[in-house]
Amino acid sequence: MSRQNSDLAQTKKHLRAPNEVMDLKRLGSFYPYKLSFMRKLMRKVMQEQWHINLALFNLDKKGYGEAIYEIKTPSNCYHFVVFANFLDPSLRTDRVIAEAWDLTVTLRHGSFDPTELESLRKNVPLQEKGRMTAQSLVLSRANKSSRNFEYVINQLSSGKQPSIKKINEVGYLYRTTAVYGSGKFGMADWSKIKMSYADFTEPFSAEMFSCFMIRQFSLDQADYIASMCAPELSVRLDDNIKRYFGIGNATGLGMAPFLIKHPLLINSWIETREFALAQVLSHTLPNNNTLHIFSILMQRAITHLNEIATNNESQNKINCDASQALSSILKWLNQEKVNLTNWQQMIQYVSDNYNVEAQELINTILIEVHPEEVLALENNHDIEEIYELTPEMKLLNLKKIIENQYQWALQYDFKSKNANAIFWYRSEEKMEPRLGDRDFDNGAEKEILIGIARAVEQCYATINALPSEMKINNVAEFVFAYPEHRHIIRRIQTMAKTKYGEIQANLLDKDVLPIHLLRCKLSFFGVGKFDPKSRLWVRNTMFQGAPIVSDIGTQYKDDWIFPVMPSNESSKGNEIH
């Protein structure tokens, strides 16, 4: 066996079992990590030294008007167009039914052409009701933070920096309420983006970059309005504070079905994360330097958790418990590090003594400590999603696949009222997913396929109930007789070749928590600081601690995981040396 094959075999020994990883509660305990999309994007921007300059900044004294940023990468040119309008505070809402926003934006390919501005003025502020062209990659909108925006302006115009503690209560100046891409409303579709725009071939990278630019505009706008209010007295936001500002996001149920509809893609994301962890466990050993870095990151994570502001009692308890767990683990580590011969000893200790939240925090930190083992996996996320039916497969083999890989789906009793209590459907008004109560709401006949467990169980029950006289031997014959099972069989056959694509939970259960799905997906985006508003939607913060545009061209340390409130003593925040 070659060295490479031997290393791969060793790594695979450390891969966790699907029934452990794909547990819904564990998925809802994932944190942003080294290969999250925002982290990857910022590495690209900083390493390639993208040039981002203001081509137009036509705002009035109150900050309303238009701004255009020109973005030049090694391979392309783009422009980011911003429309800032007055919005009556009574109309400001995170709900998708809103029809007006403080800020509307689009990311466009090519240099800025002044002749197109009038068309953009008419369409971008309309969002879903407007029409875009294939030159646009992203369409988005955002609202001001009612708690932070005016406060920051007042502080700066008075010659003072805003209080970090007050900023921490929210963490951003604007909050996005939708970020559209991949061909919606006439924009460039995903196939065109992958073929033509090498800068944004990673999943959701164009959308993430647009959020980064909204963050940048919010900082530029704040500085500008303050200077207009008090030209002689005002000060600009301190760069440390700018880095601490993120961009807010409100994410609802609409994001959840993505994880069910794209199991091959989800398998790729999670397999990459699990492989990164396995690489570290199989190919590295703790030493004085890595233990030191690990301890620094643990302490930072503790501080980060303690600083998260949320009124959600459940999330607050999760954060407090996780912080206490990390403190206890750190104490154990300091006592036992002389006896620690491999990382697996620590992983086992944490697994034996702490819940999944603490476990996934430790896994995240461990991946962060060993970038040399992880960054080689950076381009593993994009795959071709093809779901094929294998008609010649023996029906007995299909049954065995279900019993071996979908045994989790067979444990539920769907004749039970609670197990089949809710249904997922798509709203005609906004084309957004919603939850319905099967006993009280109409529309169950139009539910979308989210209940994978139920579909598998029904298919399996049909196979077991086949009359002997039908003599059905293969999948083709079965599908011909029972076409209603065609879709789930195609999925079962395709996913049989994977480990981590299926979320092992009944998503139709009365007590299901869709917020676990949201947090899982958002962790891969790189989103942190979750502030749930119900079990169905959550506020969160993106790019907090990340570089700002003026940092491009300076040394990049890529260490903005677990952002903490900056101190006056640090020029770049909490760095790892």
C-alpha positions as CSV (number, residue, x, y, z in Angstrom):
1,M,0.0,0.0,0.0
2,S,1.3,3.5,-0.9
3,R,1.9,6.1,1.7
4,Q,-0.9,8.2,0.4
5,N,-3.4,5.2,0.5
6,S,-2.1,4.3,4.0
7,D,-2.7,7.9,5.2
8,L,-6.2,7.9,3.7
9,A,-7.1,4.6,5.3
10,Q,-5.9,5.9,8.7
11,T,-8.0,9.0,8.3
12,K,-11.1,7.0,7.4
13,K,-10.7,5.0,10.7
14,H,-11.4,8.3,12.5
15,L,-14.5,9.2,10.6
16,R,-17.6,9.3,12.8
17,A,-20.6,7.1,12.1
18,P,-23.5,8.7,10.2
19,N,-26.0,7.9,13.0
20,E,-23.8,10.0,15.4
21,V,-23.1,12.9,13.0
22,M,-26.6,13.2,11.4
23,D,-28.5,13.4,14.6
24,L,-30.7,16.5,14.3
25,K,-29.7,18.0,17.7
26,R,-26.0,17.5,16.9
27,L,-26.4,19.2,13.5
28,G,-28.0,22.0,15.4
29,S,-24.9,22.3,17.5
30,F,-22.4,22.9,14.6
31,Y,-20.3,26.1,14.7
32,P,-18.7,28.0,11.9
33,Y,-15.3,26.5,11.2
34,K,-12.1,26.9,9.1
35,L,-13.8,25.8,5.8
36,S,-17.1,27.7,6.3
37,F,-17.9,29.7,3.2
38,M,-17.3,33.2,4.7
39,R,-13.8,32.1,5.9
40,K,-13.0,30.7,2.5
41,L,-14.2,33.8,0.8
42,M,-12.2,36.1,3.0
43,R,-9.0,34.1,2.4
44,K,-9.6,34.5,-1.3
45,V,-10.2,38.2,-1.1
46,M,-7.2,38.8,1.1
47,Q,-4.8,36.5,-0.6
48,E,-5.7,37.7,-4.1
49,Q,-5.9,41.3,-2.9
50,W,-9.1,42.3,-4.5
51,H,-9.3,46.0,-5.3
52,I,-12.6,47.5,-3.9
53,N,-13.1,51.2,-4.5
54,L,-16.0,53.7,-4.4
55,A,-17.0,54.6,-7.9
56,L,-20.0,56.7,-6.8
57,F,-21.1,57.9,-3.3
58,N,-24.0,60.2,-4.0
59,L,-25.7,60.4,-0.6
60,D,-27.5,63.4,1.0
61,K,-26.8,64.7,4.5
62,K,-29.1,62.0,6.0
63,G,-27.3,59.2,4.1
64,Y,-30.0,58.6,1.5
65,G,-29.0,58.1,-2.1
66,E,-26.8,55.8,-4.2
67,A,-23.4,54.3,-3.9
68,I,-21.5,52.1,-6.3
69,Y,-18.4,50.1,-5.4
70,E,-16.1,48.8,-8.1
71,I,-14.5,45.4,-7.4
72,K,-11.5,44.2,-9.4
73,T,-10.3,40.7,-9.0
74,P,-7.4,39.0,-10.8
75,S,-9.9,37.6,-13.3
76,N,-12.9,39.9,-13.4
77,C,-14.5,43.2,-12.6
78,Y,-17.8,43.7,-10.8
79,H,-19.8,46.5,-9.3
80,F,-21.9,46.6,-6.2
81,V,-24.9,49.0,-6.4
82,V,-26.6,50.4,-3.3
83,F,-29.8,52.3,-2.9
84,A,-30.4,53.8,0.5
85,N,-33.9,55.2,1.0
86,F,-36.0,56.7,3.8
87,L,-38.2,54.0,5.4
88,D,-40.9,54.8,7.9
89,P,-39.8,53.0,11.1
90,S,-43.4,51.5,11.3
91,L,-42.7,49.7,8.0
92,R,-39.4,48.2,9.1
93,T,-39.8,44.4,9.5
94,D,-37.7,41.3,9.1
95,R,-40.7,39.4,7.5
96,V,-40.5,38.4,3.9
97,I,-43.9,40.1,3.2
98,A,-42.2,43.5,3.6
99,E,-42.3,45.7,0.5
100,A,-39.9,48.4,1.4
101,W,-36.4,48.4,3.1
102,D,-33.8,50.9,4.2
103,L,-31.3,49.4,1.8
104,T,-31.5,47.5,-1.5
105,V,-28.5,46.2,-3.4
106,T,-27.3,44.2,-6.3
107,L,-23.9,42.7,-7.3
108,R,-23.3,43.0,-11.0
109,H,-20.7,41.7,-13.4
110,G,-18.6,44.2,-15.4
111,S,-17.4,47.8,-15.0
112,F,-20.0,50.3,-13.9
113,D,-22.0,51.8,-16.8
114,P,-23.8,55.0,-15.9
115,T,-26.5,54.3,-18.5
116,E,-27.8,51.3,-16.6
117,L,-28.3,53.2,-13.4
118,E,-31.8,54.4,-14.2
119,S,-33.0,50.9,-14.9
120,L,-31.5,49.7,-11.6
121,R,-33.2,52.6,-9.8
122,K,-36.5,51.3,-11.0
123,N,-36.0,47.6,-10.3
124,V,-33.5,47.0,-7.4
125,P,-35.7,48.7,-4.7
126,L,-38.7,46.6,-5.8
127,Q,-36.7,43.4,-5.1
128,E,-39.0,40.3,-6.0
129,K,-41.3,42.6,-8.0
130,G,-38.5,44.0,-10.1
131,R,-36.8,42.4,-13.1
132,M,-33.0,41.9,-13.2
133,T,-30.7,40.9,-16.1
134,A,-28.2,38.1,-16.3
135,Q,-25.5,40.7,-15.6
136,S,-26.6,40.6,-11.9
137,L,-25.4,37.8,-9.7
138,V,-27.1,38.8,-6.4
139,L,-30.1,40.8,-5.3
140,S,-30.6,41.7,-1.6
141,R,-32.0,44.1,0.9
142,A,-31.4,45.1,4.5
143,N,-32.8,47.2,7.3
144,K,-31.2,49.4,9.9
145,S,-30.7,48.2,13.5
146,S,-33.2,50.3,15.5
147,R,-30.9,50.0,18.6
148,N,-27.5,50.6,17.0
149,F,-27.7,52.8,13.9
150,E,-28.8,56.2,15.4
151,Y,-26.8,55.6,18.5
152,V,-23.6,55.1,16.6
153,I,-24.3,58.3,14.5
154,N,-24.9,60.3,17.6
155,Q,-21.7,59.1,19.2
156,L,-19.5,59.8,16.2
157,S,-21.0,63.2,15.5
158,S,-20.3,64.1,19.2
159,G,-16.7,63.2,18.7
160,K,-16.9,59.9,20.7
161,Q,-16.6,56.3,19.8
162,P,-19.6,54.1,20.5
163,S,-19.6,51.8,23.5
164,I,-18.4,48.4,22.7
165,K,-20.7,46.9,25.3
166,K,-23.7,48.6,23.6
167,I,-22.6,47.5,20.2
168,N,-22.3,44.0,21.5
169,E,-26.1,43.9,22.3
170,V,-26.8,43.8,18.6
171,G,-23.5,43.5,16.7
172,Y,-24.4,45.2,13.4
173,L,-25.7,48.4,11.8
174,Y,-27.9,46.6,9.2
175,R,-29.6,43.3,9.0
176,T,-30.4,41.5,5.7
177,T,-33.8,40.0,5.3
178,A,-33.2,38.1,2.0
179,V,-30.2,37.4,-0.2
180,Y,-31.2,36.1,-3.7
181,G,-29.0,34.5,-6.3
182,S,-28.7,31.6,-8.6
183,G,-30.9,32.7,-11.4
184,K,-33.9,34.2,-9.4
185,F,-35.7,37.1,-11.0
186,G,-33.7,37.0,-14.3
187,M,-30.2,37.0,-12.7
188,A,-27.3,34.8,-13.7
189,D,-28.0,31.2,-12.9
190,W,-25.6,28.9,-11.0
191,S,-24.3,27.2,-14.2
192,K,-23.4,30.5,-15.7
193,I,-21.7,31.7,-12.5
194,K,-19.6,28.5,-12.3
195,M,-18.6,28.7,-15.9
196,S,-17.9,32.4,-16.2
197,Y,-17.0,33.9,-12.8
198,A,-14.1,32.0,-11.2
199,D,-14.3,34.3,-8.2
200,F,-17.6,32.9,-7.1
201,T,-17.5,29.2,-7.9
202,E,-17.8,28.2,-4.3
203,P,-21.3,27.6,-3.0
204,F,-23.1,30.9,-2.0
205,S,-19.8,32.9,-2.4
206,A,-21.4,35.7,-4.4
207,E,-24.2,35.9,-1.9
208,M,-21.7,36.0,1.0
209,F,-19.6,38.7,-0.8
210,S,-22.7,40.8,-1.2
211,C,-23.3,40.6,2.6
212,F,-19.7,41.6,3.2
213,M,-20.3,44.6,1.0
214,I,-23.5,45.6,2.8
215,R,-21.4,45.5,6.0
216,Q,-18.8,47.8,4.4
217,F,-21.4,50.2,3.1
218,S,-23.0,50.4,6.6
219,L,-19.6,51.4,8.0
220,D,-19.0,54.0,5.3
221,Q,-22.5,55.4,5.6
222,A,-22.2,55.8,9.4
223,D,-18.9,57.7,9.0
224,Y,-20.4,59.9,6.3
225,I,-23.6,60.8,8.1
226,A,-21.7,61.7,11.3
227,S,-19.4,63.9,9.3
228,M,-22.4,65.7,7.7
229,C,-24.0,66.2,11.1
230,A,-20.9,67.7,12.7
231,P,-18.1,68.4,10.2
232,E,-15.8,70.0,12.9
233,L,-16.5,67.7,15.8
234,S,-17.2,64.2,14.4
235,V,-14.8,61.3,14.4
236,R,-14.7,58.2,12.2
237,L,-15.3,54.8,13.6
238,D,-12.2,53.2,15.0
239,D,-11.0,50.3,12.8
240,N,-11.1,47.9,15.7
241,I,-14.8,48.7,16.2
242,K,-15.4,48.4,12.4
243,R,-14.0,44.9,12.4
244,Y,-16.3,44.0,15.4
245,F,-19.4,45.1,13.5
246,G,-20.8,42.3,11.5
247,I,-23.9,42.3,9.2
248,G,-27.0,41.0,10.7
249,N,-29.3,38.4,9.2
250,A,-32.8,37.2,9.8
251,T,-33.2,33.6,8.7
252,G,-36.5,31.8,8.7
253,L,-38.1,28.5,7.7
254,G,-37.3,29.1,4.0
255,M,-33.8,27.9,4.5
256,A,-34.7,24.6,6.1
257,P,-35.9,22.5,3.1
258,F,-32.6,23.1,1.3
259,L,-30.9,20.5,3.5
260,I,-33.5,18.0,2.6
261,K,-33.7,18.8,-1.1
262,H,-29.9,18.7,-1.7
263,P,-28.7,15.6,0.2
264,L,-25.7,15.1,-2.1
265,L,-24.5,18.6,-1.5
266,I,-25.1,18.3,2.2
267,N,-23.2,15.0,2.3
268,S,-20.3,16.8,0.6
269,W,-20.3,19.7,3.1
270,I,-20.5,17.4,6.2
271,E,-18.1,14.8,4.8
272,T,-15.6,17.6,4.3
273,R,-16.0,18.8,7.8
274,E,-15.8,15.2,9.2
275,F,-12.8,14.4,7.0
276,A,-11.0,17.6,8.3
277,L,-11.6,16.4,11.9
278,A,-10.5,12.9,11.1
279,Q,-7.3,14.3,9.4
280,V,-6.4,16.1,12.5
281,L,-7.1,13.1,14.7
282,S,-5.1,10.7,12.6
283,H,-2.1,12.8,11.5
284,T,-1.3,15.2,14.3
285,L,-0.3,15.0,17.9
286,P,-0.5,17.5,20.7
287,N,2.6,19.4,21.5
288,N,3.5,22.5,23.5
289,N,2.7,24.9,20.6
290,T,-0.6,23.3,19.5
291,L,-1.8,22.9,23.1
292,H,-1.0,26.6,23.7
293,I,-3.0,27.6,20.6
294,F,-5.8,25.3,21.6
295,S,-6.0,26.9,25.1
296,I,-6.1,30.4,23.6
297,L,-8.9,29.4,21.3
298,M,-10.8,27.8,24.1
299,Q,-10.5,30.9,26.3
300,R,-11.6,33.0,23.4
301,A,-14.6,30.7,22.8
302,I,-15.6,31.0,26.4
303,T,-15.4,34.8,26.2
304,H,-17.4,34.8,23.0
305,L,-20.1,32.7,24.4
306,N,-20.3,34.9,27.5
307,E,-20.6,38.0,25.4
308,I,-23.5,36.8,23.2
309,A,-26.6,38.8,23.9
310,T,-30.0,37.0,23.5
311,N,-33.3,37.2,25.2
312,N,-34.1,33.6,24.2
313,E,-34.0,31.6,27.4
314,S,-33.2,28.3,25.7
315,Q,-30.3,29.8,23.6
316,N,-29.0,31.7,26.6
317,K,-28.9,28.4,28.6
318,I,-27.1,26.7,25.7
319,N,-24.5,29.4,25.6
320,C,-24.0,29.4,29.4
321,D,-23.8,25.7,29.7
322,A,-21.3,25.5,26.8
323,S,-19.2,28.2,28.4
324,Q,-19.1,26.4,31.7
325,A,-18.3,23.1,29.9
326,L,-15.4,24.7,28.1
327,S,-14.0,26.1,31.3
328,S,-14.2,22.7,32.9
329,I,-12.5,21.1,29.9
330,L,-9.8,23.7,29.9
331,K,-9.1,23.0,33.5
332,W,-8.9,19.3,32.8
333,L,-6.6,19.9,29.8
334,N,-4.2,22.0,31.9
335,Q,-4.1,19.2,34.5
336,E,-3.7,16.3,32.0
337,K,-1.7,17.8,29.1
338,V,1.5,16.2,30.3
339,N,-0.2,12.8,29.9
340,L,-1.9,13.7,26.6
341,T,-0.3,11.6,23.8
342,N,-3.0,12.1,21.2
343,W,-6.0,14.3,20.5
344,Q,-8.3,11.3,20.6
345,Q,-7.9,11.1,24.4
346,M,-9.4,14.6,24.8
347,I,-12.2,13.9,22.3
348,Q,-13.1,10.7,24.2
349,Y,-13.0,12.6,27.5
350,V,-15.3,15.3,26.2
351,S,-17.6,12.8,24.6
352,D,-17.9,10.8,27.8
353,N,-18.6,13.8,30.0
354,Y,-20.3,16.6,28.0
355,N,-23.2,17.2,25.7
356,V,-23.1,17.6,21.9
357,E,-22.8,21.4,22.1
358,A,-19.5,21.2,24.0
359,Q,-18.3,18.3,21.8
360,E,-18.8,20.3,18.6
361,L,-17.1,23.3,20.0
362,I,-14.1,21.2,20.8
363,N,-14.1,19.7,17.3
364,T,-14.3,23.2,15.8
365,I,-11.4,24.4,17.8
366,L,-9.3,21.3,17.0
367,I,-9.8,21.8,13.3
368,E,-8.8,25.5,13.7
369,V,-5.5,24.5,15.4
370,H,-4.3,22.5,12.4
371,P,-4.9,24.5,9.2
372,E,-2.1,22.5,7.4
373,E,-4.3,19.4,7.6
374,V,-7.5,21.2,6.7
375,L,-6.9,23.8,3.9
376,A,-6.2,21.1,1.4
377,L,-9.9,20.2,1.6
378,E,-10.9,23.7,0.7
379,N,-12.3,22.9,-2.8
380,N,-14.3,19.8,-1.8
381,H,-17.7,21.4,-1.4
382,D,-19.0,21.7,-5.0
383,I,-20.4,18.5,-6.6
384,E,-22.7,17.5,-9.5
385,E,-26.1,16.7,-8.1
386,I,-27.5,13.8,-10.1
387,Y,-30.1,11.5,-8.6
388,E,-30.5,8.3,-10.7
389,L,-32.9,5.5,-10.6
390,T,-31.3,2.0,-11.0
391,P,-34.2,0.0,-12.4
392,E,-32.3,-3.3,-12.8
393,M,-31.5,-3.4,-9.0
394,K,-33.0,-6.5,-7.3
395,L,-35.9,-5.5,-5.0
396,L,-34.2,-7.6,-2.3
397,N,-31.1,-5.4,-2.6
398,L,-33.2,-2.3,-2.3
399,K,-34.8,-3.7,0.9
400,K,-31.4,-4.5,2.3
401,I,-30.2,-0.9,1.6
402,I,-33.2,0.4,3.5
403,E,-32.6,-1.9,6.4
404,N,-28.9,-1.1,6.6
405,Q,-28.7,2.7,5.9
406,Y,-32.3,3.8,6.6
407,Q,-32.9,1.8,9.8
408,W,-33.3,5.1,11.5
409,A,-36.4,5.9,9.4
410,L,-38.1,2.6,10.4
411,Q,-38.2,3.4,14.1
412,Y,-41.1,5.8,13.8
413,D,-44.7,4.9,14.0
414,F,-46.4,7.1,11.5
415,K,-49.8,5.8,12.5
416,S,-49.2,7.8,15.7
417,K,-50.8,11.3,15.6
418,N,-47.6,13.1,16.9
419,A,-45.3,11.4,14.5
420,N,-47.3,12.8,11.5
421,A,-48.6,16.0,13.1
422,I,-47.2,18.7,10.7
423,F,-46.7,19.1,7.0
424,W,-44.5,21.5,5.0
425,Y,-45.9,23.5,2.2
426,R,-44.9,26.4,0.0
427,S,-46.8,29.7,0.3
428,E,-48.5,30.8,-2.9
429,E,-48.1,34.5,-1.8
430,K,-44.3,34.5,-1.2
431,M,-43.2,31.1,-2.5
432,E,-41.7,30.5,0.9
433,P,-41.9,27.2,2.9
434,R,-44.3,27.1,5.8
435,L,-45.4,24.6,8.5
436,G,-49.0,23.4,8.7
437,D,-50.8,21.5,11.4
438,R,-52.3,18.4,9.8
439,D,-55.3,18.5,12.2
440,F,-56.2,22.2,11.8
441,D,-54.8,23.6,8.5
442,N,-55.8,23.0,4.9
443,G,-53.4,22.1,2.2
444,A,-51.9,18.9,3.5
445,E,-52.5,17.4,0.0
446,K,-50.0,19.9,-1.4
447,E,-47.2,19.2,1.1
448,I,-43.6,19.2,-0.2
449,L,-41.4,16.1,0.3
450,I,-39.7,16.9,3.6
451,G,-40.7,13.7,5.5
452,I,-38.0,11.5,4.1
453,A,-38.4,9.1,7.0
454,R,-42.1,8.6,6.3
455,A,-41.5,8.1,2.6
456,V,-38.9,5.5,3.3
457,E,-41.1,3.7,5.8
458,Q,-44.1,3.7,3.4
459,C,-41.9,2.3,0.6
460,Y,-40.5,-0.4,2.9
461,A,-44.0,-1.4,4.1
462,T,-45.2,-1.7,0.5
463,I,-42.2,-4.0,-0.3
464,N,-43.0,-6.2,2.7
465,A,-46.7,-6.4,1.8
466,L,-46.2,-7.4,-1.8
467,P,-48.5,-10.4,-2.7
468,S,-46.4,-13.4,-3.7
469,E,-48.3,-13.8,-6.9
470,M,-47.1,-10.4,-8.2
471,K,-43.6,-11.9,-8.7
472,I,-41.9,-8.5,-8.6
473,N,-38.1,-9.1,-8.7
474,N,-36.5,-5.7,-9.5
475,V,-37.0,-2.0,-9.0
476,A,-38.3,-1.4,-12.5
477,E,-41.2,-3.8,-11.9
478,F,-41.9,-2.4,-8.5
479,V,-42.0,1.3,-9.7
480,F,-44.2,0.3,-12.6
481,A,-46.7,-1.2,-10.1
482,Y,-46.2,1.5,-7.4
483,P,-45.1,4.8,-9.2
484,E,-45.8,6.8,-6.0
485,H,-42.5,5.4,-4.6
486,R,-40.3,6.3,-7.6
487,H,-38.9,9.5,-6.1
488,I,-37.9,8.0,-2.8
489,I,-36.4,5.0,-4.4
490,R,-34.2,7.2,-6.6
491,R,-33.1,9.0,-3.5
492,I,-32.4,5.8,-1.6
493,Q,-30.4,4.3,-4.4
494,T,-28.3,7.5,-4.9
495,M,-27.7,8.1,-1.2
496,A,-26.6,4.5,-0.6
497,K,-23.2,5.6,-2.0
498,T,-22.9,8.3,0.7
499,K,-22.4,8.6,4.5
500,Y,-23.8,11.9,5.6
501,G,-26.5,13.1,3.3
502,E,-29.6,12.1,5.2
503,I,-30.7,13.9,8.4
504,Q,-31.7,11.1,10.7
505,A,-34.9,12.6,12.1
506,N,-38.6,12.7,11.6
507,L,-39.2,16.2,10.3
508,L,-43.0,15.7,10.5
509,D,-43.0,15.2,14.3
510,K,-45.1,17.5,16.4
511,D,-42.1,18.6,18.5
512,V,-39.6,18.9,15.6
513,L,-37.3,22.0,15.9
514,P,-36.6,23.4,12.5
515,I,-34.2,25.8,14.0
516,H,-31.6,22.9,14.2
517,L,-31.8,22.8,10.4
518,L,-31.3,26.5,10.2
519,R,-28.3,26.5,12.5
520,C,-26.7,23.6,10.7
521,K,-26.8,25.3,7.3
522,L,-25.8,28.7,8.7
523,S,-22.7,27.2,10.4
524,F,-21.4,26.2,6.9
525,F,-22.1,29.7,5.7
526,G,-19.9,30.9,8.6
527,V,-22.7,32.6,10.6
528,G,-22.5,33.0,14.4
529,K,-24.2,34.5,17.4
530,F,-27.6,32.9,17.1
531,D,-30.6,34.7,18.6
532,P,-33.7,32.6,18.0
533,K,-37.0,34.4,17.9
534,S,-39.0,31.2,17.8
535,R,-38.4,27.6,16.8
536,L,-38.9,28.8,13.2
537,W,-36.6,31.7,12.7
538,V,-33.4,33.2,14.1
539,R,-31.4,36.4,14.0
540,N,-27.7,36.0,13.6
541,T,-24.5,37.8,12.7
542,M,-22.2,37.5,9.7
543,F,-18.6,38.6,9.2
544,Q,-18.2,39.8,12.8
545,G,-14.5,40.1,13.4
546,A,-13.7,39.8,9.7
547,P,-11.3,42.2,7.9
548,I,-12.7,45.4,6.5
549,V,-11.9,46.7,3.0
550,S,-9.0,48.9,4.2
551,D,-7.3,45.7,5.5
552,I,-6.9,44.2,2.0
553,G,-3.2,44.2,1.2
554,T,-2.1,43.9,4.8
555,Q,-1.0,40.7,6.5
556,Y,-3.9,38.4,6.9
557,K,-4.0,36.0,9.9
558,D,-7.3,34.3,9.2
559,D,-8.1,33.9,12.9
560,W,-11.4,35.7,13.4
561,I,-13.3,32.7,14.7
562,F,-15.2,33.4,17.9
563,P,-15.1,37.2,17.7
564,V,-14.8,39.0,21.1
565,M,-15.2,42.6,22.1
566,P,-12.0,44.5,21.1
567,S,-9.9,46.1,23.6
568,N,-7.9,49.3,23.3
569,E,-4.7,47.4,23.6
570,S,-5.2,45.3,20.5
571,S,-4.8,46.7,17.0
572,K,-6.4,43.8,15.2
573,G,-8.5,42.1,17.8
574,N,-7.7,38.8,19.6
575,E,-4.8,37.3,17.6
576,I,-3.2,33.9,17.8
577,H,0.6,33.9,17.7
